[in-house]
Amino acid sequence: MSEAGGRGCESPVPQRARWSLVAATAAFCLVSATSVWTAGAEPMSREEKQKLGNQVLEMFDHAYGNYMEHAYPADELMPLTCRGRVRGQEPSRGDVDDALGKFSLTLIDSLDTLVVLNKTKEFEDAVRKVLRDVNLDNDVVVSVFETNIRVLGGLLGGHSLAIMLKEKGEYMQWYNDELLQMAKQLGYKLLPAFNTTSGLPYPRINLKFGIRKPEARTGTETDTCTACAGTLILEFAALSRFTGATIFEEYARKALDFLWEKRQRSSNLVGVTINIHTGDWVRKDSGVGAGIDSYYEYLLKAYVLLGDDSFLERFNTHYDAIMRYISQPPLLLDVHIHKPMLNARTWMDALLAFFPGLQVLKGDIRPAIETHEMLYQVIKKHNFLPEAFTTDFRVHWAQHPLRPEFAESTYFLYKATGDPYYLEVGKTLIENLNKYARVPCGFAAMKDVRTGSHEDRMDSFFLAEMFKYLYLLFADKEDIIFDIEDYIFTTEAHLLPLWLSTTNQSISKKNTTSEYTELDDSNFDWTCPNTQILFPNDPLYAQSIREPLKNVVDKSCPRGIIRVREESFRSGAKPPLRARDFMATNPEHLEILKKMGVSLIHLKDGRVQLVQHAIQAASSIDAEDGLRFMQEMIELSSQQQKEQQLPPRAVQIVSHPFFGRVVLTAGPAQFGLDLSKHKETRGFVASSKPYNGCSELTNPEAVMGKIALIQRGQCMFAEKARNIQNAGAIGGIVIDDNEGSSSDTAPLFQMAGDGKDTDDIKIPMLFLFSKEGSIILDAIREYEEVEVLLSDKAKDRDPEMENEEQPSSENDSQNQSGEQISSSSQEVDLVDQESSEENSVNSHPESLSLADMDNAASISPSEQTSNPTENHETTNLNGECTDLDNQPQEQSETEEDSNPNVSWGKKVQPIDSILADWNEDIEAFEMMEKDEL
């Protein structure tokens, strides 16, 4: 987001003046050359800010240096295995890999970060590498959205700062717009994606062959996300303004115009996914997170950069709808676009963490403070923001790919308020990154924020955004070699100069907004607000907003957090039917179900199936009661399995030079020492002979007192455990014999016994897939003595050992879519839980992509699995707070079938990912479209 602002706070801003572009940047009027801060937190000394800034520089050097040493010219670094990620040479990660185009993605994404961090010499070297090595004509299918924001935006941001440095006269004197020419080449390669009747782009394109050609292998898609189509205007308009080629801005504007036209007229909301040919909404839920987020961001920023009033009018219209329906302070909950008073889901995704920063740009400070504080409390509980979490702050998806959105909002809130509290928040982010994500070859994404296990990925956005925002948070104006307020940040934090507003203005600026809606001028702020209104004579303003929320995650009863519409509890109204009280033989209960739109079906196999159609409910209030009843019934069914659930375990390498930085996700066993109930096991590792561990060991002296490594296959797990235990091993790690298998792509499972009494096995046993196991084997080959910790979750590292390895902070400067909804109705089957014999866990999406989930008609608890990343903290049916075990469910498997593909082929969809969709009452709002239009 733009730093621009701090001007015109006392009078209306001329709309066509250069600084008219920042009329919406109301909050930045609070910032002057000397920071204004709200009392309540002690000011941070300049020395400590410099120390933290230097620490950010050292962290960037660690990430960038390892990428250049171990990965370049590959797109991204794999920090656990210290090598580059090359498309096609690693197991496919689905939509996540669409960002990779064999164009040195991380280097291009990091260009302007180097300048912001005052690394001008490194920037000049990096530009030369890009011009020399990067090829944009590769036969690879890439995401139009990701390529635009990361590569096109990176080239334009690099060009913007290259010409700035050249003007200063010291660096880049040889530069002659080479990055801009590459950006123009890439822009033309993306244009064929817009060849649709609607003007909305295809989601993917082949860099070499374009769209629809047989060799292109793309062009058959029908859907795209709203953000994918609506996050183009900044980069494409900048490219047009820089080059004079208007076609780019014209195409991006046409896409935005079409999305605006297709918004739901009564609610002024847009859906998550749209058909690029017909304009029909495919997913009709709406929020501010994955799939929509940057569409709203680019409407406001397009006004800031281009000075076109229609973009601000559209943004304000949407913003009014967001605050009316989606904002439920401090939460931001998805709703149905046709029934916006109905919540579409009971969880939030991490991408919405950008929204407080956007609210700062808008000038709406109070809700920004509230949502940011709620997110910070979640981070303090889990060290990072889980990829998704529920309204009662349970983990829904436990991954954290080192996303920068929360750091972005922290920076802008500090700029708006000057409150040193946000410096302390930034300090916490730095400490957590170094403590939990730092590994010898960079920073590794978190596979599970609860166990501390890592994933072998370091996305380019981590370098493009995280270090930029953290450095700017602690930097004073004189620490930056250029005026950051002359630029606006794209959604990837690339810098575009504001003077583009007056350059090559040949685009027709027809205001199409008022053709579709009656505008209320009260929505539009054409001047910066008086600070006395935002902070009404109260130096503790920001603190007073945060204070009620500081214990919202840990101590508040979840149901007290969710806003319940007052009309649901009208005076004298009968309380809604609770799932715990329901009896299928009670006629009164059946009548209540009917009123709520819930049908009861007796199946031939004895099960009772519940199906809800909200459209059949007697009223919208009864429909909401029905949704709550269905959710309670699902929770009741799931809770019956919780005693059978076992969480993933952790194998942590604690010896030199790892010192606990590398944490591997491991599967538990149904036998042996239970690491969740006993102290962790620590010891050096040794390979058993025979390696399969299926007979008496021939090297007992080698494994005596150590943790034995055994290969999967040829006998039962329990037999392996007995053999290494008899040889004196204190623990065992079974490594998969299927080369290339990984917990990233295959479901974890729970090692089963052999059908006999296994009480004689006293040592802990864990299972690692091949990829994770090879990390330990490679470490043994390089360092010989490798010590590991077997535990239920990763432990804090040894600070004394780390200090021997890492430079001191004083010298730091020397040396990170939702699933396609496919079920036709919301259904729950009720069945005897004892029929469940196999517990399985399914790997979750690594990022919030728009991948389709498997269709499902119904599910019974015997087929259900708990979300592997879900904490079972819940609210019981009496309204009391209950903290259940934080235990995801595992898959039970015997060793007799040694082929792991048999297990992987049984891809069992997680119950929470399916049932959360059912809670959204999909068929209801498909039918509502006919009802509401």
TITOR-954441 format. One line per 2 residues: their letters; for each residue z, x, y of C-alpha. Coordinates in steps of 0.5 Angstrom, whole numbers. Layout:
a) Z,X,Y  ...
***
This chain:
ms) 0,0,0  -1,2,7
ea) 4,6,11  0,4,17
gg) 5,0,22  10,1,27
rg) 6,-1,33  5,-7,36
ce) 12,-10,35  13,-13,41
sp) 7,-17,43  1,-20,39
vp) -4,-15,36  -11,-15,38
qr) -15,-17,32  -21,-13,33
ar) -17,-7,35  -16,-1,30
ws) -9,-3,29  -11,-10,28
lv) -12,-8,21  -4,-8,20
aa) -2,-14,23  0,-17,16
ta) 4,-10,15  10,-14,19
af) 16,-10,15  13,-3,17
cl) 15,-5,24  22,-4,22
vs) 21,4,21  20,9,27
at) 20,16,27  28,16,26
sv) 29,12,20  33,5,21
wt) 38,4,16  43,-2,14
ag) 50,0,13  53,0,6
ae) 50,7,3  52,13,6
pm) 46,17,9  43,22,4
sr) 43,29,7  37,33,9
ee) 39,38,4  39,33,-2
kq) 33,30,0  29,37,0
kl) 32,38,-6  30,32,-10
gn) 23,33,-7  23,40,-10
qv) 25,37,-16  19,32,-16
le) 14,38,-14  17,42,-20
mf) 16,35,-25  9,34,-22
dh) 7,42,-24  10,41,-31
ay) 6,35,-32  -1,37,-29
gn) 0,44,-31  1,42,-38
ym) -5,37,-38  -10,43,-35
eh) -7,48,-40  -7,44,-46
ay) -12,38,-45  -17,39,-40
pa) -23,37,-40  -20,31,-44
de) -19,25,-41  -11,25,-42
lm) -6,29,-45  -2,28,-51
pl) 5,31,-50  8,31,-56
tc) 2,34,-60  0,39,-54
rg) -7,37,-54  -12,33,-50
rv) -14,26,-52  -21,25,-53
rg) -24,18,-54  -27,17,-62
qe) -23,23,-64  -16,20,-64
ps) -14,13,-68  -17,7,-63
rg) -11,4,-59  -16,-2,-57
dv) -16,-4,-50  -12,2,-48
dd) -18,7,-49  -23,3,-45
al) -20,7,-39  -22,14,-43
gk) -30,15,-41  -30,23,-43
fs) -30,24,-35  -23,28,-34
lt) -20,22,-32  -13,25,-31
li) -16,31,-26  -20,26,-22
ds) -14,21,-22  -9,27,-19
ld) -14,29,-14  -11,26,-8
tl) -4,27,-11  -5,34,-10
vv) -6,34,-2  0,29,-1
ln) 4,34,-5  2,40,0
kt) -2,43,-6  -8,44,-2
ke) -11,51,-6  -10,47,-12
fe) -14,41,-9  -19,46,-8
da) -20,49,-15  -19,42,-18
vr) -25,39,-13  -29,45,-16
kv) -28,43,-23  -29,36,-22
lr) -36,38,-19  -37,43,-24
dv) -35,40,-31  -35,32,-30
nl) -41,28,-33  -41,21,-31
dn) -47,19,-36  -43,19,-42
dv) -45,14,-48  -39,11,-48
vv) -36,4,-46  -31,3,-41
sv) -27,-2,-37  -30,-4,-31
fe) -23,-5,-28  -20,2,-30
tn) -26,6,-28  -26,3,-21
ir) -19,4,-20  -18,11,-23
vl) -25,14,-23  -28,11,-17
gg) -22,11,-13  -20,18,-15
ll) -27,20,-12  -26,16,-6
gg) -19,19,-5  -21,26,-6
hs) -27,25,-1  -22,22,4
la) -17,28,4  -23,33,3
im) -26,31,10  -19,31,13
lk) -18,38,11  -25,40,13
ek) -23,38,20  -17,42,20
ge) -21,48,19  -17,52,14
ym) -19,49,7  -25,46,4
qw) -30,49,9  -35,49,4
yn) -35,41,2  -41,37,4
de) -39,30,1  -40,32,-6
ll) -35,28,-9  -38,22,-5
qm) -44,23,-8  -41,23,-15
ak) -37,16,-13  -44,13,-11
ql) -47,15,-17  -41,12,-21
gy) -42,6,-17  -49,5,-18
kl) -47,5,-26  -42,0,-25
lp) -47,-5,-21  -50,-8,-28
af) -44,-11,-30  -44,-16,-24
nt) -51,-19,-27  -48,-26,-29
ts) -49,-32,-26  -42,-33,-23
gl) -42,-26,-20  -36,-24,-24
py) -37,-17,-27  -37,-16,-35
pr) -30,-13,-37  -34,-7,-40
in) -40,-3,-39  -43,3,-42
lk) -44,9,-37  -50,11,-40
fg) -54,5,-42  -51,-1,-38
ir) -50,-8,-41  -54,-12,-46
kp) -58,-6,-49  -57,-5,-56
ea) -55,2,-55  -50,-1,-50
rt) -45,-4,-55  -43,-9,-50
gt) -45,-15,-46  -43,-20,-50
et) -36,-21,-47  -35,-28,-44
dt) -28,-27,-41  -25,-23,-36
ct) -18,-23,-33  -17,-25,-26
ac) -15,-18,-23  -21,-15,-27
ag) -25,-19,-23  -21,-19,-16
tl) -19,-11,-16  -26,-8,-13
il) -26,-10,-6  -22,-4,-3
ef) -26,2,-7  -33,-2,-7
aa) -32,-3,1  -30,4,2
ls) -36,6,-2  -41,2,2
rf) -37,4,9  -38,11,7
tg) -45,11,5  -48,6,9
at) -50,2,2  -48,-5,3
if) -49,-7,-4  -43,-5,-7
ee) -38,-9,-2  -43,-15,-2
ya) -42,-15,-10  -34,-15,-9
rk) -34,-20,-4  -38,-25,-8
al) -33,-24,-14  -27,-25,-9
df) -31,-31,-6  -32,-34,-13
lw) -25,-33,-16  -22,-37,-9
ek) -27,-43,-10  -25,-43,-18
rq) -17,-43,-16  -13,-50,-18
rs) -14,-54,-12  -7,-58,-12
sn) -3,-52,-14  -7,-46,-10
lv) -6,-42,-16  -11,-38,-21
gv) -10,-37,-28  -10,-30,-32
ti) -17,-31,-36  -23,-34,-33
ni) -30,-35,-36  -35,-30,-33
ht) -41,-35,-34  -38,-42,-33
gd) -32,-40,-28  -28,-44,-33
wv) -21,-42,-34  -19,-39,-41
rk) -12,-38,-40  -9,-43,-35
ds) -2,-40,-34  -1,-36,-27
gv) 4,-31,-25  4,-24,-21
ga) 4,-20,-27  -1,-17,-32
gi) -8,-20,-31  -7,-23,-24
ds) -3,-18,-20  -8,-13,-16
yy) -12,-19,-15  -7,-22,-10
ey) -5,-15,-8  -13,-13,-6
ll) -13,-20,-2  -8,-17,3
ka) -10,-10,3  -17,-12,4
yv) -15,-15,11  -11,-9,12
ll) -17,-5,11  -23,-9,13
gd) -20,-13,19  -23,-20,16
ds) -19,-26,17  -21,-30,11
fl) -18,-25,6  -11,-26,10
er) -12,-33,10  -13,-33,2
fn) -7,-29,1  -2,-33,5
th) -5,-39,2  -4,-36,-5
yd) 3,-33,-3  6,-40,-1
ai) 4,-43,-8  7,-37,-11
mr) 14,-37,-7  14,-45,-8
yi) 12,-45,-16  13,-38,-19
sq) 19,-35,-15  25,-37,-18
pp) 30,-32,-15  31,-26,-17
ll) 26,-28,-23  18,-29,-22
ld) 16,-33,-28  9,-35,-30
vh) 7,-43,-29  2,-47,-31
ih) -3,-48,-26  -4,-55,-27
kp) 3,-57,-28  6,-51,-24
ml) 13,-54,-24  13,-52,-32
na) 15,-45,-34  9,-42,-38
rt) 14,-37,-42  21,-35,-42
wm) 19,-27,-41  17,-23,-35
da) 12,-16,-36  13,-10,-32
ll) 7,-10,-28  10,-15,-23
af) 15,-9,-21  9,-8,-16
fp) 11,-15,-12  17,-13,-8
gl) 13,-8,-5  7,-13,-3
qv) 12,-17,0  14,-11,4
lk) 7,-11,6  7,-18,8
gd) 14,-18,11  18,-22,7
ir) 24,-18,6  29,-22,3
pa) 26,-24,-4  23,-17,-4
ie) 30,-14,-4  32,-19,-9
th) 27,-18,-15  27,-11,-14
em) 35,-11,-15  34,-15,-21
ly) 29,-10,-24  34,-4,-22
qv) 39,-7,-26  35,-8,-32
ik) 33,-1,-31  40,1,-31
kh) 41,-2,-37  35,1,-41
nf) 34,7,-37  27,5,-36
lp) 24,-2,-35  21,-5,-42
ea) 14,-7,-42  17,-14,-42
ft) 24,-17,-42  26,-25,-42
td) 29,-29,-37  36,-27,-40
fr) 34,-20,-40  33,-19,-47
vh) 28,-14,-49  21,-17,-51
wa) 17,-11,-51  21,-5,-51
qh) 15,0,-50  15,4,-43
pl) 9,8,-41  12,11,-35
rp) 9,6,-30  10,7,-23
ef) 10,0,-20  18,0,-19
ae) 18,7,-16  12,4,-11
st) 17,-2,-9  23,3,-8
yf) 19,7,-3  16,1,1
ly) 23,-2,1  26,4,4
ka) 20,5,9  22,-2,11
tg) 29,-2,11  31,5,12
dp) 37,4,7  39,10,3
yy) 41,6,-3  34,6,-4
le) 34,14,-4  39,13,-9
vg) 35,9,-14  29,14,-13
kt) 34,19,-15  36,15,-22
li) 29,15,-23  28,22,-23
en) 34,23,-27  32,19,-32
ln) 25,22,-33  28,29,-34
ky) 33,26,-39  29,22,-43
ar) 22,23,-42  21,30,-41
vp) 18,34,-47  16,41,-47
cg) 8,39,-46  9,34,-40
fa) 12,27,-40  12,22,-46
am) 12,15,-46  17,11,-49
kd) 16,8,-55  22,4,-55
vr) 27,4,-49  33,2,-54
tg) 32,8,-59  29,13,-54
sh) 23,14,-59  17,17,-55
ed) 10,16,-56  4,21,-56
rm) 1,19,-49  2,21,-42
ds) -3,16,-38  -7,19,-32
ff) -3,14,-27  3,17,-28
la) 0,23,-24  -4,19,-19
em) 2,14,-17  9,16,-20
fk) 10,23,-17  6,21,-10
yl) 11,15,-9  17,19,-11
yl) 15,25,-7  14,21,-1
lf) 21,17,-2  24,24,0
ad) 19,27,4  20,27,12
ke) 14,27,16  14,34,17
di) 13,35,10  7,32,9
if) 0,36,12  -3,29,15
di) -1,23,18  0,18,12
ed) 0,12,16  -7,13,17
yi) -9,11,10  -8,5,6
ft) -6,6,-2  -10,2,-7
te) -7,-1,-13  -8,6,-16
ah) -5,9,-10  -11,13,-8
ll) -12,14,0  -17,10,4
pl) -17,12,11  -16,6,16
wl) -22,8,21  -27,5,15
st) -26,-2,19  -30,0,24
tn) -35,4,20  -42,1,18
qs) -40,-6,19  -46,-10,17
is) -43,-15,12  -43,-22,14
kk) -36,-24,15  -37,-32,13
nt) -30,-35,13  -31,-39,7
ts) -23,-40,6  -23,-47,10
ey) -28,-50,6  -24,-51,1
te) -17,-52,4  -13,-54,10
ld) -10,-49,13  -3,-49,16
ds) -2,-44,21  5,-43,20
nf) 3,-39,14  0,-34,18
dw) 4,-28,22  -1,-25,27
tc) 5,-21,30  10,-16,27
pn) 17,-20,27  23,-19,31
tq) 27,-14,27  33,-18,30
il) 30,-24,26  30,-20,19
fp) 36,-17,20  40,-22,24
nd) 45,-17,28  48,-15,21
pl) 48,-8,19  50,-10,12
ya) 44,-15,11  40,-11,5
qs) 47,-10,2  49,-17,2
ir) 43,-19,-1  44,-14,-7
ep) 51,-15,-8  51,-22,-12
lk) 45,-19,-16  49,-12,-18
nv) 52,-15,-25  46,-20,-26
vd) 44,-17,-33  50,-15,-36
ks) 55,-20,-34  52,-26,-32
cp) 51,-32,-37  43,-32,-38
rg) 43,-39,-37  46,-39,-30
ii) 40,-35,-28  35,-39,-29
rv) 33,-45,-24  34,-51,-27
re) 31,-57,-23  36,-62,-20
es) 32,-68,-23  33,-66,-30
fr) 40,-67,-29  40,-73,-25
sg) 47,-77,-24  49,-81,-30
ak) 43,-79,-34  44,-77,-41
pp) 44,-70,-43  38,-68,-47
lr) 38,-67,-54  40,-60,-57
ar) 37,-57,-63  44,-56,-66
df) 45,-63,-66  39,-65,-68
ma) 38,-69,-75  32,-71,-78
tn) 35,-78,-81  37,-80,-74
pe) 33,-86,-71  36,-85,-64
hl) 34,-77,-65  27,-79,-67
ei) 26,-83,-61  29,-78,-56
lk) 24,-73,-60  18,-78,-58
km) 20,-79,-51  20,-71,-50
gv) 13,-71,-53  15,-68,-60
sl) 13,-71,-67  16,-70,-73
ih) 12,-69,-79  14,-68,-87
lk) 10,-63,-91  9,-64,-98
dg) 12,-57,-100  19,-60,-97
rv) 19,-57,-90  19,-61,-83
ql) 15,-59,-78  16,-60,-71
vq) 10,-61,-66  10,-62,-58
ha) 5,-64,-54  7,-65,-47
iq) 2,-69,-45  5,-75,-49
aa) 12,-74,-46  15,-80,-42
ss) 15,-76,-36  15,-68,-33
id) 22,-68,-34  22,-70,-41
ae) 17,-65,-42  21,-60,-40
dg) 27,-62,-44  22,-62,-50
lr) 20,-55,-49  27,-53,-48
fm) 29,-56,-55  23,-53,-58
qe) 25,-46,-56  32,-48,-58
mi) 30,-50,-65  26,-43,-65
el) 32,-39,-63  36,-43,-69
ss) 31,-41,-74  31,-34,-72
qq) 38,-33,-72  39,-35,-79
qk) 35,-28,-81  39,-23,-76
eq) 44,-21,-82  38,-18,-85
ql) 35,-15,-79  35,-7,-79
pp) 33,-3,-73  28,3,-72
ra) 32,9,-73  31,16,-69
vq) 29,23,-71  31,28,-65
iv) 29,35,-65  35,38,-62
sh) 33,46,-64  30,51,-59
pf) 25,50,-55  26,42,-56
fg) 33,41,-54  33,33,-56
rv) 27,32,-52  22,30,-58
vl) 24,23,-61  20,20,-67
ta) 21,13,-69  23,13,-76
gp) 24,7,-81  30,6,-85
aq) 32,5,-92  36,-1,-95
fg) 40,4,-99  44,11,-97
ld) 48,12,-91  48,7,-86
ls) 47,11,-79  48,4,-75
kh) 55,4,-78  57,12,-79
ke) 56,18,-75  49,21,-74
tr) 47,27,-79  45,33,-76
gf) 42,39,-80  36,44,-81
va) 30,42,-85  27,44,-91
ss) 21,42,-95  23,40,-102
kp) 20,43,-108  16,39,-111
yn) 14,36,-105  14,29,-107
gc) 21,30,-110  20,26,-116
se) 23,31,-121  29,36,-120
lt) 28,40,-115  26,48,-116
np) 29,50,-110  36,47,-109
ea) 38,53,-105  33,52,-100
vm) 35,45,-99  43,46,-100
gk) 47,43,-94  40,41,-90
ia) 36,35,-89  30,35,-94
li) 23,34,-93  19,30,-98
qr) 12,27,-99  11,20,-100
gq) 8,17,-107  8,18,-114
cm) 15,15,-115  21,11,-112
fa) 24,12,-105  31,12,-109
ek) 29,17,-114  27,22,-109
ar) 34,21,-105  37,22,-112
ni) 34,28,-113  35,31,-106
qn) 42,29,-106  43,32,-113
ag) 40,39,-110  46,39,-104
ai) 42,36,-99  45,32,-93
gg) 40,27,-91  32,26,-93
iv) 26,25,-89  20,22,-93
id) 13,23,-89  7,19,-91
dn) 2,22,-95  -3,18,-92
eg) -6,23,-87  -7,20,-80
ss) -2,14,-80  2,13,-74
sd) 8,9,-72  3,7,-66
ta) -2,4,-70  2,2,-77
pl) 8,-3,-77  14,1,-79
fq) 18,-1,-86  24,-1,-89
ma) 24,3,-95  27,-1,-101
gd) 31,1,-107  28,1,-114
gk) 31,-5,-117  38,-2,-119
dt) 44,0,-116  43,5,-111
dd) 51,5,-109  51,12,-112
ik) 46,15,-106  51,17,-100
ip) 46,21,-96  42,18,-90
ml) 34,17,-91  29,16,-86
fl) 21,15,-86  16,18,-82
fs) 9,16,-81  4,22,-82
ke) 3,24,-75  10,24,-73
gs) 12,28,-79  7,33,-77
ii) 10,34,-71  16,37,-75
ld) 12,41,-80  8,44,-74
ai) 15,46,-71  17,49,-78
re) 11,53,-78  12,56,-71
ye) 19,56,-70  22,57,-78
ev) 29,54,-76  28,47,-74
ev) 34,43,-73  34,35,-73
ll) 39,29,-71  38,23,-76
sd) 41,17,-72  40,10,-70
ka) 38,12,-63  37,18,-59
kd) 43,22,-56  43,25,-50
rd) 41,32,-49  45,38,-49
pe) 45,40,-42  48,47,-43
me) 42,48,-48  37,45,-43
ne) 39,49,-37  37,56,-41
eq) 30,53,-41  29,50,-35
ps) 29,53,-28  35,51,-23
se) 33,45,-18  33,50,-12
nd) 27,54,-15  24,47,-17
sq) 18,48,-12  16,55,-15
nq) 15,54,-21  7,16,-30
sg) -5,-18,-42  -1,-21,-44
eq) -4,-24,-51  -10,-29,-51
is) -6,-35,-52  -10,-38,-59
ss) -5,-43,-62  -7,-51,-61
sq) 0,-53,-60  7,-52,-60
ev) 10,-52,-67  16,-50,-71
dl) 17,-51,-79  24,-52,-81
vd) 25,-49,-88  31,-46,-92
qe) 32,-39,-90  34,-36,-97
ss) 26,-36,-99  25,-30,-94
ee) 24,-24,-98  20,-19,-94
ns) 22,-17,-87  16,-14,-83
vn) 15,-11,-76  8,-11,-73
sh) 7,-6,-68  6,-9,-60
pe) 0,-7,-55  1,-1,-52
sl) -1,-4,-45  -1,-10,-42
sl) -9,-11,-44  -12,-18,-45
ad) -13,-17,-53  -14,-24,-57
md) -8,-25,-62  -9,-28,-69
na) -10,-36,-69  -4,-39,-72
as) -3,-46,-74  4,-46,-76
is) 10,-42,-78  16,-42,-82
ps) 22,-38,-82  21,-35,-88
eq) 14,-32,-85  17,-31,-79
ts) 19,-24,-76  23,-22,-70
np) 20,-19,-64  21,-11,-66
te) 23,-10,-59  27,-16,-58
nh) 35,-15,-57  38,-21,-60
et) 43,-22,-54  42,-30,-53
tn) 46,-36,-50  49,-40,-55
ln) 48,-48,-56  55,-49,-52
ge) 52,-45,-46  57,-39,-47
ct) 54,-32,-47  54,-29,-54
dl) 51,-22,-55  48,-21,-62
dn) 46,-15,-65  41,-11,-62
qp) 37,-11,-68  29,-11,-69
qe) 27,-13,-76  23,-8,-81
qs) 19,-9,-87  21,-8,-94
et) 17,-5,-99  18,-1,-105
ee) 15,6,-107  11,3,-113
ds) 5,2,-109  4,8,-106
np) -2,6,-102  1,5,-95
nv) -6,1,-93  -3,-4,-98
sw) 3,-5,-93  -1,-5,-87
gk) -6,-10,-89  -1,-15,-89
kv) -1,-15,-81  4,-20,-80
qp) 4,-23,-73  11,-22,-69
id) 15,-29,-69  16,-28,-62
si) 9,-26,-59  7,-33,-63
la) 12,-37,-61  13,-35,-54
dw) 6,-38,-54  7,-44,-57
ne) 13,-45,-52  8,-45,-47
di) 5,-51,-50  -2,-49,-50
ea) -5,-55,-52  -2,-59,-47
fe) -5,-56,-41  -12,-56,-44
mm) -11,-63,-44  -8,-63,-37
ek) -14,-60,-34  -17,-67,-35
de) -11,-71,-33  -10,-67,-26
l) -17,-65,-24
***
